[in-house]
Amino acid sequence: MPGVRHGFGPSHGSLSKDGRSDQAVRGIDMEAPPKHRIFVVDNEHMIAWSLAEILNNRGFDATPFTKPMEALNAPARGKWTC
């Protein structure tokens, strides 16, 4: 996001003598934090899909399921980790 600073220190992005940014020298991770993963389970497809879509638009990593066992077994299939 423009204007949002992660970490502390000068915000002007100064460089060290070897050309690295001041954040890199101090070891501050400037990457975005990982998204929170949510499994949305509802027996109605449209409800599960709609809620997952709303959560995804708000910055979460939401996946809809209509069968509880599919959601419980999803991490074992390798796409997700818990």
Secondary structure as GFF3:
##gff-version 3
##sequence-region A 1 82
A	DSSP	alpha_helix	22	26	.	.	.	ID=ss1
A	DSSP	beta_strand	37	41	.	.	.	ID=ss2
A	DSSP	alpha_helix	45	57	.	.	.	ID=ss3
A	DSSP	beta_strand	61	65	.	.	.	ID=ss4
A	DSSP	alpha_helix	68	73	.	.	.	ID=ss5
A	DSSP	three_ten_helix	74	77	.	.	.	ID=ss6
###
